[in-house]
Amino acid sequence: MMDNNVLVIIGQRIRDLRKQRGLSQEQLGEMAGVHFSYIGKIERAEKNVTIVNLEKIAAALDVSFFDLFLFGKFVRPDQTEKDKILNQLFQSLALMKVKDLRKLNILIHSWFQEQ
């Protein structure tokens, strides 16, 4: 049987973003071009959402696709130390301006090429 922890986490993230924007499930469903009951099932981790529909939902929420995966307040019990660090880094990077990301990318590449 499939471990549905990721479905719970993604569903909660979508619910949080929807509520932050003051949207009902019906409104989000209409904006994303999916049925409102599908949004409810995703939020309750009853449905395995497709990547295509995640992209539609992200657009309807006016966030990037990757913003759906910024769920720092949710920690899986089996999360490795590496996963925790990567999640923290990703959250920090997602908030940076493009010009700063470019600088950081150059810095990282130069740092690891020298070692």
C-alpha distances in whole Angstrom, upper triangle without the diagonal:
4,7,9,12,14,13,15,18,19,19,21,23,24,25,27,29,29,31,33,34,35,33,32,28,31,33,30,29,32,33,29,30,27,27,27,24,22,23,22,19,18,20,18,14,14,14,13,17,18,21,24,23,23,26,28,27,28,31,31,31,34,32,31,27,27,28,24,23,26,24,26,26,22,21,18,18,17,19,22,25,26,23,25,28,27,26,29,31,29,30,34,34,33,36,39,41,41,44,43,40,42,44,41,40,43,43,40,41,44,43,41,43,46,43
4,6,9,10,10,12,14,15,16,18,20,21,22,24,25,26,28,30,31,32,30,29,26,28,30,27,26,29,30,27,27,24,25,25,22,20,20,20,17,15,17,16,12,12,12,10,14,15,17,20,20,19,23,24,23,24,28,28,28,30,28,27,23,23,24,21,19,22,20,23,23,19,18,15,16,15,17,19,23,23,20,22,25,24,22,26,28,26,27,30,31,29,32,35,37,37,40,39,36,38,40,38,36,40,40,37,37,41,40,38,40,43,41
4,6,8,9,10,12,13,14,16,18,19,20,22,23,25,26,28,30,31,29,28,25,28,30,27,26,29,30,26,28,25,25,25,22,20,20,19,16,15,16,14,11,12,13,11,14,16,18,21,20,19,22,24,23,23,27,27,26,29,26,26,22,21,22,19,17,20,18,19,19,16,15,11,12,12,13,16,20,20,17,19,22,21,20,23,25,23,24,28,28,27,30,33,35,35,39,37,34,37,39,35,34,38,38,35,36,39,38,36,38,41,39
4,5,5,6,9,10,11,12,14,15,16,18,20,21,22,24,26,27,25,24,21,24,26,23,22,26,26,23,25,22,22,21,19,17,16,16,13,11,12,11,7,9,10,9,12,14,16,19,18,16,20,21,20,21,24,24,23,26,24,23,20,19,20,16,15,18,15,18,17,14,14,11,13,13,14,17,21,21,18,19,22,21,19,22,24,22,23,26,27,25,28,31,34,34,37,36,33,36,38,35,34,38,38,35,36,40,38,36,39,42,40
4,5,5,6,9,10,11,12,14,15,16,18,20,21,23,25,26,25,24,22,25,26,23,23,27,26,24,26,23,23,22,21,18,17,17,14,12,12,11,9,11,12,11,13,16,17,20,19,17,20,22,20,20,24,24,22,25,22,22,19,18,18,15,13,15,12,14,14,10,10,7,10,10,11,15,18,18,15,16,19,18,16,19,21,20,20,23,24,23,25,28,31,32,35,33,31,34,35,32,32,35,35,32,34,37,36,34,37,40,38
4,5,5,6,8,10,10,12,14,15,16,18,20,21,23,24,23,23,20,23,24,21,21,25,24,21,23,21,22,21,20,17,16,16,14,11,11,12,9,12,11,10,11,13,13,17,16,13,17,19,17,17,20,21,20,22,19,18,16,14,15,12,10,12,11,13,13,10,10,9,12,12,12,15,17,17,13,15,18,16,14,17,19,17,17,21,22,20,23,26,28,29,32,31,28,30,32,30,29,33,33,30,31,35,34,32,35,37,36
4,5,5,6,8,10,11,12,14,15,16,18,20,21,22,21,20,17,20,21,18,18,22,21,19,20,18,18,17,16,13,12,12,10,7,8,8,5,8,8,7,8,11,12,15,14,12,15,17,15,16,19,19,18,21,19,19,16,15,15,12,11,14,12,15,15,12,13,12,15,15,15,19,21,21,17,18,21,19,17,20,22,20,19,23,24,22,24,27,30,30,34,32,30,32,35,32,31,35,35,33,34,38,37,35,38,41,39
4,6,5,6,9,10,10,12,14,15,16,18,20,21,20,19,17,20,21,18,19,22,22,20,22,19,19,18,16,14,13,12,10,8,7,7,5,9,10,10,11,14,16,18,16,14,18,19,16,17,20,20,18,21,19,20,17,17,16,13,12,14,11,14,13,10,11,10,13,15,15,18,21,21,17,18,21,20,17,20,22,20,19,23,24,22,24,27,30,31,34,33,30,34,35,33,32,36,36,34,35,39,38,36,39,42,40
4,5,5,6,9,10,10,12,14,15,16,19,20,19,19,17,21,21,18,19,23,22,20,22,20,21,19,18,16,14,14,13,10,9,10,8,12,12,12,12,15,15,18,16,13,16,18,15,15,19,19,17,19,17,17,15,14,13,10,9,10,7,10,10,7,9,9,12,14,13,16,18,18,15,15,18,16,13,16,18,16,15,19,20,18,20,24,26,27,31,29,27,30,32,29,29,33,33,30,32,35,34,33,36,39,37
4,5,5,6,9,10,11,12,14,15,17,18,17,17,15,18,19,15,16,19,19,16,19,17,18,17,16,14,11,12,11,8,7,10,8,11,11,10,9,12,12,14,12,10,13,14,12,12,15,16,14,16,14,14,12,11,11,7,7,9,8,11,12,10,12,12,16,16,15,19,20,20,16,17,19,17,14,17,19,16,15,19,20,17,19,23,25,26,29,28,26,29,31,28,28,32,32,30,31,35,34,33,36,38,37
4,5,5,6,9,10,10,12,14,16,16,15,14,12,15,16,13,14,17,17,15,17,15,15,14,13,11,9,9,8,5,4,6,6,9,9,10,9,12,13,15,13,10,14,14,11,12,16,15,14,17,15,16,14,14,13,9,10,12,11,14,13,11,14,14,17,19,18,22,24,23,20,20,22,21,18,20,22,19,18,22,23,20,22,25,27,28,32,31,29,32,34,32,31,35,36,33,35,39,38,37,40,42,41
4,5,5,6,9,10,10,12,14,15,14,14,13,17,17,14,16,19,19,17,20,18,18,16,15,14,11,11,11,9,6,8,8,12,13,13,13,16,16,18,16,13,16,17,13,14,17,16,14,17,15,17,15,15,13,10,11,11,9,12,11,9,12,13,16,18,18,21,23,23,19,18,21,20,17,18,21,19,17,20,22,19,20,24,27,28,31,30,28,31,33,31,31,35,35,33,35,38,37,37,40,42,41
4,5,5,6,8,10,11,13,14,14,15,13,17,17,14,15,19,17,16,19,18,18,16,17,15,12,13,13,10,8,11,11,14,14,14,13,15,15,17,15,11,14,15,11,11,14,14,11,14,12,13,12,12,9,6,8,8,6,10,10,9,12,14,17,19,17,21,22,21,18,17,19,18,14,16,18,16,14,17,18,16,17,20,23,24,28,26,25,28,30,28,28,32,32,30,32,35,34,34,37,39,38
4,5,5,6,9,10,11,12,11,12,10,13,13,10,12,15,14,12,15,14,15,13,14,12,9,10,11,8,7,10,11,14,13,13,11,14,14,15,12,9,12,12,8,9,12,11,9,12,11,12,11,12,10,7,9,10,10,13,13,13,16,17,21,22,21,24,25,25,21,21,23,21,17,19,21,18,16,20,20,17,18,22,24,25,28,28,26,29,31,29,29,33,34,32,34,37,37,36,39,41,41
4,6,5,6,8,10,10,9,9,9,12,12,10,12,15,15,14,17,15,15,12,13,12,9,9,11,9,6,9,11,14,14,15,14,16,17,18,15,13,15,15,11,12,15,13,10,14,13,16,15,16,13,10,13,13,12,15,14,13,17,18,21,23,22,26,27,27,23,22,25,23,20,21,23,21,19,22,23,20,21,24,26,28,31,30,29,32,34,32,32,36,37,35,37,40,39,39,42,44,44
4,5,5,6,9,10,10,11,12,15,15,12,15,18,17,16,19,18,19,16,17,16,12,13,15,12,9,12,14,17,17,18,16,19,19,20,17,15,17,16,13,12,15,14,11,13,12,15,15,15,12,10,12,11,10,12,11,12,16,18,21,23,22,25,25,25,22,21,23,22,18,19,21,19,16,19,21,18,18,22,24,26,29,28,27,30,32,30,31,34,34,33,35,38,37,37,40,42,42
4,5,5,6,9,9,11,11,14,13,10,13,16,14,14,17,17,18,15,17,16,12,13,16,13,11,14,16,18,18,18,16,18,17,18,15,13,14,14,10,9,12,10,7,10,9,12,12,13,10,8,11,11,11,13,13,14,18,20,23,25,23,26,27,26,23,22,23,22,18,19,21,18,15,18,19,16,16,20,21,23,26,26,24,28,30,28,29,32,33,32,34,37,36,36,39,41,41
4,5,5,6,5,7,8,11,9,7,10,13,11,12,15,14,15,12,14,14,10,11,14,12,10,14,15,18,17,18,16,18,18,18,15,13,14,13,10,10,12,9,7,10,11,14,14,16,13,11,14,14,14,17,16,17,21,22,25,27,26,29,30,29,26,25,27,25,22,23,24,21,19,22,23,19,19,23,24,26,29,29,28,31,33,32,32,36,36,35,37,40,40,40,42,45,45
4,5,5,6,7,9,12,11,10,13,15,14,15,18,18,17,14,16,16,13,13,16,14,12,14,17,19,20,21,19,21,21,22,19,17,18,17,13,14,15,13,10,13,14,17,18,18,15,14,16,16,15,17,16,17,21,23,26,28,27,30,31,31,27,26,28,27,23,23,25,23,20,23,24,21,21,24,26,28,31,30,29,33,35,33,34,38,38,37,39,42,41,42,44,47,46
4,6,8,11,12,15,13,12,16,17,16,16,20,20,20,17,19,19,15,16,19,17,14,17,19,22,22,23,21,23,22,23,20,18,18,18,14,13,15,13,10,12,12,15,17,17,14,13,16,15,14,16,15,17,21,23,26,28,27,29,30,30,26,25,26,25,21,22,23,21,18,20,22,18,18,21,22,25,28,27,27,30,32,30,31,35,35,34,37,39,39,39,42,44,44
4,6,9,11,13,11,10,14,14,13,14,17,18,19,16,19,19,15,16,19,17,15,19,21,23,23,23,21,22,22,22,19,17,17,16,13,12,13,10,8,9,11,15,16,18,14,14,17,16,17,19,19,20,24,26,29,31,29,32,32,32,29,27,29,27,24,24,25,23,20,22,23,19,19,22,23,25,28,28,27,30,32,31,32,36,36,35,38,40,40,41,43,46,46
4,7,10,12,9,10,13,14,13,15,18,18,18,15,18,18,15,15,19,18,15,18,21,23,23,24,22,24,24,23,20,19,20,18,15,15,16,13,10,13,15,18,19,21,18,17,20,19,19,21,20,22,25,27,31,33,31,34,35,35,31,30,31,30,27,27,29,26,23,25,26,23,22,26,26,28,32,31,31,34,36,35,36,39,40,39,41,44,44,44,47,49,49
4,7,8,6,6,10,11,10,12,14,14,14,11,14,15,12,13,16,15,13,16,19,20,20,22,19,21,21,21,17,17,17,15,12,13,14,10,9,12,14,17,18,20,17,16,19,20,19,22,21,22,26,27,30,32,31,34,35,35,31,30,32,30,27,28,29,26,24,26,27,24,23,27,27,29,32,33,32,34,37,36,36,40,41,40,42,45,44,45,47,50,50
4,5,5,6,8,10,11,12,14,13,12,9,11,13,10,10,14,14,12,15,17,18,18,20,18,21,22,21,17,17,18,16,13,15,16,12,11,15,17,20,20,22,20,18,21,21,21,24,23,23,26,27,30,32,32,35,36,36,32,32,34,32,28,30,31,28,26,29,30,26,26,30,31,32,36,36,34,37,40,39,39,42,43,42,44,47,47,47,49,52,52
4,5,5,6,9,10,10,12,10,9,5,8,9,6,7,10,10,9,12,14,15,15,17,15,17,19,18,14,14,16,14,11,14,15,11,11,15,17,19,19,21,19,16,19,20,20,23,22,22,25,26,29,31,30,33,35,35,31,31,33,31,28,29,31,28,26,29,30,26,27,30,31,32,36,36,34,37,40,38,38,42,43,41,43,46,46,46,48,51,51
4,6,5,6,9,10,10,9,7,5,8,10,8,9,12,13,13,15,17,17,17,19,17,19,20,19,15,16,17,14,12,15,15,12,13,16,18,21,20,23,21,19,22,24,23,27,26,25,29,29,33,34,34,37,38,38,34,34,36,34,31,32,34,31,29,32,32,29,29,32,33,34,38,38,36,39,42,41,41,44,45,44,45,49,49,48,51,53,53
4,5,5,6,9,10,10,10,8,11,12,10,12,15,15,14,17,19,20,19,21,18,19,20,19,15,16,16,13,11,14,13,9,10,13,16,19,19,22,20,18,22,23,23,26,26,26,29,30,33,35,34,37,38,38,34,34,35,33,30,31,33,29,27,30,30,26,27,30,30,31,35,35,34,37,39,39,39,42,43,42,44,47,47,47,49,52,52
4,5,5,6,8,8,9,7,11,10,8,10,13,12,12,15,17,17,16,18,15,16,17,15,12,12,13,10,7,10,10,7,7,11,13,15,15,18,16,14,18,19,20,23,23,23,26,27,30,32,31,34,35,34,30,30,32,30,27,28,29,26,24,27,27,23,24,27,28,29,32,33,31,34,36,35,35,39,40,39,40,43,44,43,46,48,48
4,5,5,6,5,5,5,8,8,6,9,11,11,12,15,16,16,14,16,13,14,16,14,10,12,13,9,8,11,11,8,10,13,15,17,16,19,18,16,19,21,21,25,25,24,27,28,31,32,31,34,36,35,31,32,34,31,28,30,31,28,27,30,29,26,27,30,30,31,34,35,33,36,39,37,37,40,42,40,42,45,45,45,47,50,50
4,5,5,6,7,7,11,11,10,13,15,15,16,18,20,20,18,19,16,17,18,16,12,14,14,11,10,13,12,9,11,14,16,18,18,21,20,19,22,24,24,28,28,28,31,31,35,36,35,38,39,38,35,35,36,34,31,33,34,30,29,32,31,27,28,31,31,31,35,36,34,36,40,39,38,42,43,42,43,47,47,47,49,52,52
4,6,8,10,10,13,13,11,14,17,16,16,19,20,21,19,20,16,17,17,14,12,13,12,8,8,10,9,5,8,10,13,15,15,19,18,16,20,22,23,26,27,26,30,30,34,35,34,36,38,36,33,33,34,32,29,30,31,27,26,29,28,24,25,28,28,28,31,32,31,33,36,36,35,38,40,39,40,43,44,44,46,49,49
4,6,9,9,12,11,9,13,15,13,14,18,18,18,16,16,13,13,13,11,8,9,9,5,5,8,7,5,8,10,12,14,13,16,16,14,18,20,21,24,25,25,28,28,32,32,31,34,35,34,30,31,32,29,27,29,29,25,25,27,27,23,24,27,27,27,31,32,30,32,35,34,33,37,38,37,38,41,42,42,43,46,47
4,7,9,12,10,10,14,15,14,16,19,19,19,16,17,14,13,14,11,9,11,11,7,8,12,11,9,12,14,16,17,16,20,19,18,21,23,24,28,29,28,30,31,34,35,34,36,38,37,33,34,35,32,30,32,32,29,28,31,30,26,28,30,30,30,34,35,33,35,38,37,36,40,42,40,41,44,45,44,46,49,49
4,6,8,7,8,11,12,11,13,16,16,15,13,14,11,12,13,11,8,11,12,9,9,12,12,11,13,16,17,18,17,20,20,17,20,23,23,27,27,26,29,29,32,33,32,35,37,35,32,33,34,32,29,32,32,29,28,31,31,27,29,32,32,32,36,36,34,36,39,38,37,41,42,41,42,45,46,45,46,50,50
4,5,5,7,9,10,11,13,15,16,14,13,15,13,14,16,14,11,13,15,12,11,15,16,13,15,18,20,21,20,23,22,19,22,24,24,28,28,27,29,29,32,33,33,36,38,37,33,34,36,34,31,33,35,31,30,33,33,30,31,34,35,35,39,39,37,39,42,41,40,44,45,44,45,48,48,48,49,53,52
4,5,5,6,9,10,11,13,14,14,13,15,13,15,17,16,13,14,16,13,11,15,16,13,14,18,19,21,20,22,21,18,21,23,23,26,26,25,28,28,31,32,32,35,37,36,33,33,35,33,30,32,33,30,29,32,32,29,30,33,34,35,38,39,37,39,42,41,40,44,45,43,45,48,48,47,50,53,52
4,5,5,6,9,10,11,12,11,10,13,12,15,18,17,14,15,18,15,14,17,18,16,17,20,21,23,21,24,23,19,22,24,23,27,26,24,27,27,29,31,31,34,36,36,32,33,35,33,30,33,34,31,30,33,34,30,32,35,36,37,41,41,38,41,44,42,42,45,46,44,46,49,49,48,50,53,53
4,5,5,6,9,10,10,9,8,10,9,11,14,14,10,12,14,13,11,15,16,14,15,19,19,20,18,21,20,17,19,22,21,25,24,23,25,25,27,28,28,32,34,33,29,30,33,30,28,30,32,28,28,31,31,28,30,33,34,34,38,38,36,38,41,39,39,42,43,41,43,46,46,45,47,50,49
4,5,5,6,9,10,10,9,11,9,12,14,14,10,10,13,11,9,12,14,12,12,16,16,18,16,18,17,14,17,19,18,22,21,20,23,23,26,27,27,30,32,31,28,28,30,28,25,27,29,26,25,28,28,25,27,30,31,32,35,35,33,36,39,37,36,40,41,39,41,44,44,43,45,48,48
4,5,5,6,9,8,9,12,11,14,17,17,13,14,17,15,12,15,17,15,15,19,19,21,19,21,19,16,18,20,19,22,21,19,22,22,25,26,26,30,32,32,28,28,31,29,26,28,30,27,26,30,30,27,28,32,33,34,38,38,36,38,41,39,39,42,43,41,43,46,46,45,47,50,49
4,5,5,6,5,5,9,9,13,15,16,13,13,17,16,13,16,19,17,17,21,20,22,19,21,20,16,18,20,19,22,21,19,22,21,23,25,25,28,31,31,27,28,30,29,26,28,30,27,26,30,30,28,29,33,34,35,39,38,36,39,41,39,39,42,43,41,42,46,45,44,47,49,48
4,5,5,6,5,7,6,10,12,14,10,10,14,13,11,13,16,15,15,18,17,18,16,17,16,13,14,17,16,19,19,17,19,18,21,22,22,26,28,27,24,24,27,25,22,25,27,24,23,26,27,24,26,29,31,31,35,35,32,35,37,35,35,39,39,37,38,42,42,40,43,46,45
4,5,8,8,10,10,13,15,16,13,12,15,15,12,14,17,15,14,18,17,18,16,17,16,12,14,16,14,17,16,14,17,17,20,22,22,25,27,27,23,23,26,24,21,23,26,23,22,25,26,23,25,28,30,31,35,34,32,35,37,35,35,39,39,37,39,42,41,40,43,46,45
4,5,8,10,11,15,17,19,16,15,18,18,15,17,20,19,18,21,21,22,20,20,19,16,16,18,16,19,17,15,18,17,19,21,21,25,28,28,24,24,27,26,23,25,28,25,24,28,29,26,28,31,33,34,38,37,35,38,40,38,37,41,42,39,41,44,44,42,45,48,47
4,6,7,9,13,15,17,14,13,17,18,15,17,20,19,19,22,21,21,18,19,18,15,15,17,15,18,17,15,16,15,17,19,19,23,25,26,22,22,26,24,21,24,26,24,23,27,28,25,27,31,33,33,37,36,34,36,39,36,36,40,40,37,39,42,41,40,43,45,44
4,7,9,13,16,17,15,15,19,19,16,19,22,21,21,24,23,23,21,22,21,18,18,21,19,22,21,18,20,18,20,21,22,26,29,29,25,26,29,27,25,28,30,27,27,30,31,28,31,34,36,36,40,39,37,39,42,39,39,42,43,40,42,45,45,43,46,48,47
4,6,9,12,14,12,12,16,16,14,17,19,19,19,22,21,21,18,20,20,16,17,20,19,22,22,19,21,19,22,22,23,26,29,28,25,26,29,27,24,27,29,26,26,30,30,27,30,33,34,34,38,38,35,37,40,38,37,41,41,39,40,44,43,42,44,47,46
4,7,10,12,10,10,14,15,14,16,19,19,19,22,20,20,16,17,18,15,15,18,18,21,21,19,20,18,21,21,21,24,27,26,22,24,26,24,22,25,27,24,24,28,28,25,28,31,32,32,36,36,33,35,38,35,34,38,39,36,37,40,40,38,40,44,42
4,7,8,7,7,10,11,10,12,15,15,16,18,17,16,13,15,16,12,13,17,17,20,21,19,20,19,22,22,22,25,27,26,22,24,26,23,21,25,25,22,22,26,26,23,26,28,30,30,33,33,30,32,35,33,32,36,37,34,35,39,39,37,39,42,42
4,5,5,6,9,10,10,12,14,15,16,18,17,16,12,14,16,13,14,18,18,22,23,21,22,21,25,24,23,26,28,26,23,25,27,24,22,25,26,22,23,26,25,23,26,28,29,28,32,32,29,31,34,32,31,34,36,33,34,37,38,36,38,41,40
4,5,5,6,9,10,10,12,14,15,16,15,13,9,11,13,11,12,16,17,21,22,21,22,21,25,24,23,25,27,25,21,23,25,21,20,23,23,19,20,24,22,20,23,25,26,25,29,29,26,27,30,29,27,31,32,30,30,34,34,33,34,38,37
4,5,5,6,9,10,11,13,14,15,15,13,10,13,15,13,15,18,20,23,25,23,25,25,28,28,26,28,30,28,25,27,28,25,23,26,26,22,23,26,24,21,24,26,27,25,29,30,27,28,32,31,29,32,34,32,32,36,37,35,37,40,40
4,5,5,6,8,10,10,12,14,14,13,10,13,14,12,14,17,18,22,23,22,24,24,27,27,26,28,30,29,25,27,28,25,23,26,26,22,23,26,25,21,24,26,27,26,30,31,28,30,33,32,30,34,36,34,34,38,38,37,39,42,42
4,5,5,6,9,10,10,12,11,10,7,10,11,8,10,14,15,18,20,19,21,21,24,24,23,25,27,25,22,23,24,21,19,22,22,19,19,22,21,18,20,23,24,24,27,28,25,27,30,29,27,31,32,30,31,35,35,34,36,39,39
4,5,5,6,9,10,10,9,8,6,9,11,9,12,15,17,20,22,21,23,23,27,27,25,27,29,27,23,25,25,22,20,23,22,19,19,22,20,17,20,22,22,21,25,26,23,25,28,27,26,29,31,29,30,34,34,33,35,38,38
4,5,5,6,9,10,10,10,9,12,13,11,14,17,19,22,24,23,25,26,29,30,28,30,32,30,27,28,29,26,23,26,26,22,22,24,23,20,22,24,24,24,27,28,26,28,31,30,29,32,34,33,33,37,38,37,39,42,42
4,5,5,6,8,9,10,8,12,11,9,13,15,16,20,21,20,23,23,27,28,26,29,30,29,25,26,27,24,21,24,24,20,20,23,22,18,20,23,24,24,27,28,26,28,31,30,29,33,34,33,34,37,38,37,39,42,42
4,5,5,6,5,6,5,8,8,7,10,12,14,17,19,19,22,23,26,27,25,27,28,26,23,23,24,22,19,21,21,17,17,19,18,15,17,19,20,20,24,24,22,24,27,26,26,29,31,29,30,34,34,34,36,39,39
4,5,5,6,7,8,11,11,10,14,15,18,21,22,22,25,26,30,31,28,31,31,30,26,27,27,24,22,24,24,20,19,21,20,16,18,20,20,20,23,24,23,25,28,27,27,30,32,31,32,35,36,35,37,40,41
4,5,8,10,11,14,13,12,16,17,18,22,23,23,26,27,31,32,30,32,33,32,28,28,29,27,24,25,26,22,21,23,23,19,20,22,22,23,26,27,26,28,31,30,30,33,35,34,35,38,39,39,40,43,44
4,6,9,10,12,10,10,13,14,15,18,19,20,23,25,28,29,27,30,31,29,26,26,27,24,21,23,23,20,18,20,20,16,17,20,20,21,25,25,24,26,29,28,28,32,33,32,33,37,37,37,39,42,42
4,7,9,12,10,11,14,14,17,19,21,22,25,26,30,31,29,31,31,30,26,26,27,24,21,22,22,19,17,19,18,15,15,17,17,18,22,22,21,23,26,26,26,29,31,30,31,34,35,35,37,40,40
4,6,8,6,8,11,11,13,16,18,19,22,23,27,28,25,27,27,26,23,23,23,20,18,19,19,15,14,16,15,11,12,15,15,16,19,20,18,21,24,23,23,26,27,27,28,31,32,32,34,36,37
4,5,5,7,10,10,14,16,19,19,21,23,27,27,24,26,26,24,21,21,21,18,16,18,17,13,13,15,13,10,12,14,14,14,18,18,16,18,21,20,20,23,25,24,25,28,29,29,31,33,34
4,5,6,8,10,13,16,18,18,20,21,25,24,22,24,25,22,19,20,21,17,15,17,17,13,13,16,15,11,14,16,17,16,20,20,18,20,23,22,21,24,26,24,25,29,29,29,30,34,34
4,5,5,7,10,13,16,16,17,18,22,22,19,21,21,19,16,17,17,14,12,14,13,9,10,13,11,8,12,14,15,15,19,18,15,18,21,19,18,22,23,21,22,26,26,25,28,30,30
4,5,5,8,11,13,14,16,18,22,22,19,21,21,20,17,17,17,14,12,13,13,10,9,12,11,8,10,13,15,15,19,18,16,19,21,20,20,23,24,23,24,28,28,27,30,32,32
4,6,8,11,13,12,15,16,20,20,18,20,21,20,17,17,18,15,12,15,15,12,11,15,14,11,14,17,18,19,23,22,20,23,25,23,23,26,27,25,27,30,30,30,32,35,34
4,6,9,11,10,12,13,17,17,15,17,18,16,13,13,14,12,9,12,13,9,9,13,13,11,13,16,18,19,22,21,19,22,24,21,21,25,25,23,25,28,28,27,29,32,31
4,6,9,9,11,13,17,18,15,17,17,16,13,12,13,11,8,9,10,8,6,10,11,9,11,14,17,18,21,19,17,21,22,20,20,24,24,22,24,27,26,26,29,31,31
4,6,6,8,10,14,15,13,15,16,16,12,11,13,12,8,10,12,10,8,12,14,12,13,17,20,21,24,23,21,24,25,23,23,27,27,25,27,30,29,28,31,34,33
4,5,7,10,13,15,12,14,14,14,11,9,11,11,7,7,10,10,7,10,13,12,13,16,20,21,24,22,20,24,25,22,23,26,25,23,26,29,27,27,30,32,31
4,6,10,12,15,13,15,15,16,13,11,13,14,10,10,14,13,11,14,16,15,16,19,23,25,27,25,24,27,28,25,26,30,29,27,30,32,31,30,34,35,34
4,7,9,12,10,13,14,15,12,10,14,14,10,12,15,14,13,16,18,17,18,21,25,26,29,27,25,29,30,27,27,31,30,28,30,33,31,31,34,36,34
4,6,8,7,10,11,13,10,8,12,12,10,11,15,14,14,16,19,18,20,23,26,28,30,28,26,29,30,27,27,31,30,27,29,32,30,29,33,34,33
4,5,5,9,11,13,10,9,13,13,11,14,17,16,16,19,21,21,23,25,29,30,32,30,28,31,32,29,29,32,31,28,30,33,31,30,33,35,33
4,6,9,11,13,11,11,15,16,14,16,19,19,19,22,24,24,26,28,32,33,36,33,31,34,34,31,31,34,33,30,32,35,33,31,35,36,34
4,6,10,11,10,10,14,15,14,16,19,19,20,22,24,24,26,29,32,33,35,33,30,33,34,30,30,33,32,29,31,33,31,29,33,34,32
4,7,8,6,7,10,11,10,13,15,15,16,19,20,20,23,25,28,29,31,29,26,29,30,26,26,29,28,25,27,30,28,26,29,31,29
4,5,5,6,9,10,11,13,14,15,17,19,20,21,23,25,28,29,31,28,26,28,29,25,25,28,26,23,25,27,25,23,27,28,26
4,5,5,6,9,10,11,12,14,16,17,18,20,22,23,27,27,29,26,24,26,26,23,23,26,24,21,23,25,22,21,25,26,23
4,5,5,6,9,10,10,12,14,15,16,18,20,21,25,25,27,24,21,24,24,20,20,23,21,18,20,22,20,18,21,23,21
4,5,5,6,9,10,10,12,14,15,16,19,20,24,24,26,24,21,23,24,21,20,23,22,19,21,24,22,20,24,26,24
4,6,5,6,9,10,11,13,14,15,17,19,23,24,26,23,21,24,24,20,21,24,22,20,22,25,22,21,25,26,25
4,5,5,6,9,10,11,12,14,16,17,21,21,23,20,18,21,21,17,17,20,19,16,19,21,19,18,22,23,21
4,5,5,6,9,10,10,12,14,15,19,19,21,18,16,19,19,16,15,19,18,15,17,20,18,17,20,22,21
4,5,5,6,9,10,11,13,15,18,19,21,19,16,20,20,17,17,21,20,18,20,23,21,21,24,26,25
4,5,5,6,9,10,11,13,17,18,20,17,15,19,19,16,17,20,19,17,20,22,20,20,24,25,24
4,5,5,6,8,10,11,14,15,17,14,12,15,16,12,13,16,15,13,16,18,17,17,20,22,21
4,5,5,6,9,10,13,14,16,14,12,15,16,13,13,17,17,14,17,20,19,19,22,24,23
4,6,5,7,9,13,14,17,14,13,16,17,15,16,19,19,17,20,23,21,22,25,27,26
4,5,6,7,11,13,14,12,10,14,15,12,14,17,16,15,18,20,19,20,23,25,25
4,5,5,9,10,12,9,7,11,12,9,11,14,14,13,16,18,18,18,21,23,23
4,6,8,9,12,11,9,13,14,13,13,17,17,16,19,21,21,22,24,26,27
4,7,9,12,10,10,13,14,13,15,18,18,18,20,23,22,23,26,28,28
4,6,8,6,6,10,11,10,12,15,15,15,18,20,20,21,23,25,26
4,6,5,6,9,10,11,12,15,15,16,18,20,21,23,24,26,27
4,5,5,6,9,10,10,12,14,15,16,18,20,21,22,25,26
4,5,5,6,9,10,11,13,14,16,17,18,20,21,23,25
4,5,5,6,9,10,10,12,14,15,16,18,20,21,23
4,5,5,6,9,10,10,12,14,15,16,18,20,21
4,5,5,6,9,10,11,12,14,16,17,19,21
4,5,5,6,9,10,11,12,14,15,17,19
4,5,5,6,9,10,10,12,14,16,17
4,5,5,6,9,10,11,12,14,16
4,6,5,6,8,10,11,12,15
4,6,5,6,9,10,11,13
4,6,5,6,8,10,11
4,5,5,6,9,10
4,6,5,6,9
4,6,6,7
4,5,5
4,6
4
